[in-house]
Amino acid sequence: MKRAALEDARFEAQDLAYAAMEAGSGVKAAALCKRALAIDPDCVDALVLLARSEKLSKVQFEDRLRQAVAAGERSLGKKAFKELRGMFWGFMETRPYMRARIELANLLSSTNREAEAISHYEELLELNTDDNNGLRYILVSLLIKLRQPARAAHWLERYKEDESAFFTWATVLLRVAMDDEAGAAKALRAARESNPHAEAYLSGAKKLTQALPDYYSPGQDSEAQHAADTLLPAFDAYPQARAWLLAKGVKAEVVTARKGSRSPRQA
């Protein structure tokens, strides 16, 4: 009965956290989060949302995110990490933990602590191998940027069936960075087939708009913008890659998505 009561409390707190996500104002969201935490102090989504609603420094916000991640680990328990490893996003109870840890990794990456961010991204991918969150794209870009080609190649190989602009153009950069001219030329052909629009952004011939599209479609300019936004920091680390692309002649023509492409998905 005690365990059932604990589970009921967690569900009630999580429902309040979901309501906070939909709240129209920060004040209302904060109030809902406080109610949730009074019921379940380890309600991860409530911890993160409450931290966002407060005026915190980046250091303070990072500390609160770490607390939320620790709360998720306590709440889920070691058994869940063992038995659900590889399938984490497939279970609703694991998603708040995933969200909090992703936000922590993103914060670390944005504050020039890419090495620590990489360790989080890699572990998150081990916890959820289907990568519903698209973390592999961020990870590969960071690894190339930090000149860790072997680790980048590992993740490209792990998801070798991925023919998105994110991965095909990352492969081009990796081959150029490794001075593999033949491999780079082959990768360029595949990347242009996957999404020719990305080349203009990555070479510097065309600038990204300030606001990225809310959705993107494979093979279209919308996907190219999101891929470029992810990969540009890595390309910035290799000026020779841009020069190489420009020397190859940027493909400026607009083409339709190739046959069999997936339907538009949320970015």
C-alpha positions as CSV (number, residue, x, y, z in Angstrom):
1,M,0.0,0.0,0.0
2,K,2.9,2.3,0.8
3,R,4.4,1.8,-2.7
4,A,1.0,2.3,-4.3
5,A,0.6,5.6,-2.4
6,L,4.0,6.7,-3.6
7,E,3.2,6.0,-7.2
8,D,-0.1,7.8,-6.9
9,A,1.8,10.9,-5.5
10,R,4.3,10.8,-8.4
11,F,1.5,10.6,-11.0
12,E,-0.3,13.5,-9.3
13,A,2.8,15.6,-9.2
14,Q,3.6,14.8,-12.8
15,D,0.1,15.9,-13.9
16,L,0.7,19.2,-12.2
17,A,4.0,19.5,-14.0
18,Y,2.3,18.9,-17.3
19,A,-0.2,21.5,-16.4
20,A,2.7,23.9,-15.7
21,M,4.0,23.2,-19.1
22,E,0.7,24.4,-20.6
23,A,0.3,27.3,-18.2
24,G,-0.1,30.7,-19.9
25,S,2.0,32.6,-17.4
26,G,5.3,32.1,-15.6
27,V,3.6,32.9,-12.3
28,K,0.9,30.2,-12.8
29,A,3.5,27.7,-13.9
30,A,5.7,28.3,-10.9
31,A,2.7,27.9,-8.5
32,L,1.8,24.6,-10.2
33,C,5.4,23.4,-9.9
34,K,5.5,24.2,-6.2
35,R,2.4,22.2,-5.6
36,A,3.9,19.3,-7.5
37,L,7.1,19.4,-5.5
38,A,5.1,19.5,-2.2
39,I,3.7,16.2,-3.3
40,D,6.8,14.7,-4.9
41,P,10.1,16.5,-4.1
42,D,11.8,14.5,-6.9
43,C,9.3,15.5,-9.7
44,V,12.0,16.3,-12.3
45,D,9.9,18.3,-14.7
46,A,8.6,20.5,-11.9
47,L,12.2,21.1,-10.7
48,V,13.3,22.2,-14.2
49,L,10.3,24.3,-14.9
50,L,10.5,26.1,-11.6
51,A,14.2,26.8,-12.2
52,R,13.3,28.3,-15.5
53,S,10.7,30.6,-14.0
54,E,13.2,32.1,-11.5
55,K,15.8,34.8,-12.3
56,L,18.9,32.6,-12.0
57,S,22.5,33.0,-13.2
58,K,23.8,30.4,-15.5
59,V,25.8,28.9,-12.6
60,Q,22.7,28.7,-10.5
61,F,20.6,27.3,-13.3
62,E,23.2,24.6,-14.0
63,D,23.2,23.6,-10.3
64,R,19.4,23.3,-10.4
65,L,19.6,21.2,-13.5
66,R,22.1,18.9,-11.9
67,Q,19.7,18.6,-8.9
68,A,16.9,17.6,-11.3
69,V,19.0,15.0,-13.0
70,A,20.0,13.5,-9.6
71,A,16.3,13.5,-8.6
72,G,15.5,11.6,-11.7
73,E,18.1,9.0,-10.9
74,R,16.7,8.6,-7.4
75,S,13.1,8.4,-8.6
76,L,13.8,5.9,-11.4
77,G,16.2,3.7,-9.4
78,K,19.1,1.6,-10.5
79,K,16.8,-1.2,-11.7
80,A,15.2,1.0,-14.4
81,F,18.6,2.1,-15.7
82,K,19.6,-1.5,-16.0
83,E,16.3,-3.0,-17.4
84,L,15.3,-0.1,-19.6
85,R,18.7,0.8,-21.0
86,G,18.5,1.3,-24.7
87,M,14.8,2.0,-24.7
88,F,14.5,5.0,-22.3
89,W,12.4,7.3,-24.4
90,G,9.8,4.5,-24.9
91,F,8.7,4.8,-21.3
92,M,6.8,7.9,-20.1
93,E,8.3,7.8,-16.6
94,T,11.9,8.1,-18.0
95,R,11.2,11.2,-20.2
96,P,11.5,13.9,-17.5
97,Y,14.9,12.6,-16.6
98,M,15.9,12.5,-20.3
99,R,14.6,16.1,-20.8
100,A,16.5,17.4,-17.8
101,R,19.8,15.7,-18.7
102,I,19.5,16.9,-22.3
103,E,19.0,20.5,-21.1
104,L,22.0,20.1,-18.9
105,A,24.1,18.8,-21.8
106,N,22.9,21.7,-24.0
107,L,23.8,24.2,-21.3
108,L,27.3,22.7,-20.9
109,S,27.8,22.8,-24.7
110,S,26.7,26.5,-24.8
111,T,29.1,27.5,-22.0
112,N,32.2,26.1,-23.7
113,R,32.3,22.8,-21.8
114,E,31.9,20.6,-24.8
115,A,33.9,17.7,-23.4
116,E,31.5,17.2,-20.4
117,A,28.5,17.8,-22.7
118,I,29.8,15.0,-25.0
119,S,29.9,12.5,-22.1
120,H,26.2,13.3,-21.4
121,Y,25.2,13.0,-25.0
122,E,27.0,9.7,-25.4
123,E,25.4,8.2,-22.3
124,L,21.9,9.5,-23.4
125,L,22.4,7.7,-26.7
126,E,23.3,4.5,-24.8
127,L,20.1,4.9,-22.7
128,N,18.0,5.5,-25.8
129,T,19.5,4.0,-28.9
130,D,16.6,5.0,-31.2
131,D,17.6,8.7,-30.4
132,N,14.1,10.2,-30.7
133,N,15.7,13.5,-29.6
134,G,18.2,13.8,-32.5
135,L,21.2,14.0,-30.1
136,R,23.5,12.1,-32.5
137,Y,23.6,15.2,-34.8
138,I,24.8,17.5,-32.0
139,L,27.2,14.9,-30.7
140,V,28.9,14.3,-34.1
141,S,29.2,18.0,-34.8
142,L,30.9,18.5,-31.4
143,L,33.3,15.6,-31.8
144,I,34.4,16.8,-35.2
145,K,34.8,20.4,-33.9
146,L,37.0,19.0,-31.0
147,R,39.1,17.0,-33.5
148,Q,38.0,13.6,-32.3
149,P,37.5,11.9,-35.7
150,A,37.5,8.3,-34.5
151,R,34.7,9.0,-32.0
152,A,32.7,10.9,-34.6
153,A,33.2,8.1,-37.1
154,H,31.9,5.6,-34.5
155,W,28.6,7.4,-34.2
156,L,28.3,7.9,-37.9
157,E,28.7,4.2,-38.3
158,R,26.3,3.4,-35.5
159,Y,23.6,5.3,-37.3
160,K,24.8,4.5,-40.8
161,E,21.2,4.1,-42.1
162,D,20.6,7.8,-41.4
163,E,20.7,9.6,-44.8
164,S,19.7,13.0,-43.4
165,A,21.5,16.2,-44.3
166,F,22.9,16.3,-40.8
167,F,24.9,13.1,-41.3
168,T,25.7,13.2,-44.9
169,W,27.2,16.7,-44.7
170,A,28.9,15.8,-41.4
171,T,30.6,12.9,-43.3
172,V,31.8,15.3,-45.9
173,L,33.4,17.5,-43.2
174,L,34.9,14.5,-41.4
175,R,36.6,13.3,-44.6
176,V,38.0,16.7,-45.4
177,A,39.3,17.1,-41.8
178,M,41.0,13.7,-42.2
179,D,42.6,14.8,-45.5
180,D,40.7,12.0,-47.3
181,E,40.2,13.6,-50.7
182,A,38.7,10.5,-52.3
183,G,36.4,9.9,-49.4
184,A,35.4,13.5,-49.2
185,A,34.5,13.5,-52.9
186,K,32.4,10.4,-52.5
187,A,30.7,11.8,-49.4
188,L,30.0,15.1,-51.3
189,R,28.1,13.2,-54.0
190,A,26.0,11.5,-51.4
191,A,25.4,14.7,-49.4
192,R,24.3,16.6,-52.5
193,E,21.9,13.8,-53.3
194,S,20.5,13.9,-49.8
195,N,20.1,17.7,-49.6
196,P,21.8,20.1,-52.0
197,H,20.5,23.2,-50.2
198,A,22.8,22.7,-47.2
199,E,26.0,23.3,-49.3
200,A,25.4,27.0,-49.7
201,Y,25.0,27.5,-46.0
202,L,27.9,25.4,-45.0
203,S,30.3,26.9,-47.5
204,G,29.4,30.4,-46.4
205,A,27.9,31.3,-49.8
206,K,24.5,31.8,-48.1
207,K,23.6,33.0,-44.6
208,L,21.1,31.4,-42.3
209,T,17.9,33.3,-41.4
210,Q,17.6,34.5,-37.8
211,A,14.7,32.2,-37.1
212,L,14.9,28.6,-38.2
213,P,11.8,26.9,-39.6
214,D,9.6,25.2,-37.0
215,Y,9.4,22.1,-39.1
216,Y,11.6,20.6,-41.8
217,S,11.3,18.1,-44.6
218,P,14.0,15.8,-45.8
219,G,15.8,17.1,-48.9
220,Q,14.3,20.6,-48.6
221,D,15.8,24.0,-47.6
222,S,14.1,23.7,-44.2
223,E,16.1,20.6,-43.4
224,A,19.3,22.3,-44.8
225,Q,18.9,25.2,-42.4
226,H,18.6,23.0,-39.4
227,A,21.5,20.8,-40.5
228,A,23.7,23.9,-41.1
229,D,22.7,25.4,-37.8
230,T,24.0,22.2,-36.1
231,L,27.1,21.7,-38.2
232,L,28.4,25.3,-38.7
233,P,30.4,25.3,-35.4
234,A,32.2,22.2,-36.7
235,F,32.8,23.8,-40.1
236,D,34.1,26.9,-38.4
237,A,36.9,24.8,-36.9
238,Y,38.0,23.7,-40.4
239,P,38.3,26.7,-42.7
240,Q,39.8,24.4,-45.3
241,A,36.5,22.6,-45.6
242,R,34.8,25.7,-46.7
243,A,37.5,26.5,-49.2
244,W,37.3,22.9,-50.5
245,L,33.5,23.2,-50.9
246,L,33.8,26.5,-52.8
247,A,36.5,25.0,-55.0
248,K,34.1,22.1,-55.9
249,G,31.4,24.6,-56.9
250,V,28.4,25.1,-54.8
251,K,25.3,23.6,-56.2
252,A,22.8,26.5,-56.2
253,E,19.9,24.8,-58.0
254,V,16.7,24.0,-56.1
255,V,15.5,20.5,-56.3
256,T,12.5,18.6,-54.8
257,A,12.8,16.1,-52.1
258,R,14.0,12.7,-53.5
259,K,11.5,9.9,-53.9
260,G,10.6,8.0,-50.8
261,S,11.5,10.8,-48.4
262,R,9.8,10.9,-45.1
263,S,6.9,13.2,-44.3
264,P,7.7,16.5,-42.6
265,R,8.6,16.2,-38.9
266,Q,9.0,18.6,-36.1
267,A,12.4,20.1,-35.9
